[in-house]
Amino acid sequence: MPLTFDDLLVRARALSRDGRRALLGIAGSPGAGKTTLAERLVRSLNGDGPPWAVHVPMDGFHLADAELDRLGRRDRKGAPDTFDAAGYAALLRRLREESHEVVYAPGFERVLEQPLAGLLPVPPQARLVVTEGNYLLLTDGPWARVRPCLDEVWFCEISEEERIRRLVARHEEFGKEHTAAVAWVRGTDQRNADLVAVTRERADLVVPATALPAPPPREG
C-alpha cells in the first residue's frame, strides 16, 4: 500500500513513548515541502487541544545578513556554512533534556529574510517537537551533532520539476523578480539541493510526493 499522510500521523504520534518528549526531523532539498509537512503534522496532531506537538524550524539559525556580509557569504545565503549549526544542535539537546520548562527557539521572518530570537515557545506539555531543514542528515562539522538529537528523520522527495517551480514561486513571492529568482534557484539553491540529495539514504523514512500535503496557495 502506498504511504499516506494518515500513516505519517500514526508514525509521528508513536514516537512519544511513556510520556517522553520526542524529536522528529524532516529533511529534504529546498522546495521539497518540508515546512508544509511539518506545519500540517503539528496542526493535525494538536487538533483543538493544547500544544502536544510544536514546530521548530532550522531556519531560525540562519546567520544574520550583517554577519554574512562580514564573512563574505551573503551571495550564497542558505548554504550549510551560513547557519549556526552548533547553536541549532545545542537547542535540540535542550529540547530533549529540559522538557520540564519553557524553551524558547528562534524563528525566521520570510519577508525580512532574517532570524528572530525567542520567537517560538516550546511548553513543557509538548511531547513532540517537529523540526525541519535542509541539512539534518549532513555528517560534516557541527551538522554531525544534529542527527543524534533526533528520534527519526524523514526525507521529503518530489520531482525536480515541481521542486524548482515551487522555489521560483517562493522567491518571487518574497520580492525577487522572475529572472533573479530563476538564477538563484539554478545557482545557489541547486548547489544546496545537490548536497542534500546525497543524504537521502541516511533517512529513516522517505516520504513520496503522494503522501505530502499540498502547499498552501500563494497570495496574489
Order of alpha helices (4+ residues) and beta strands (2+ residues): alpha-beta-alpha-beta-alpha-alpha-beta-beta-beta-beta-alpha-alpha-alpha-beta
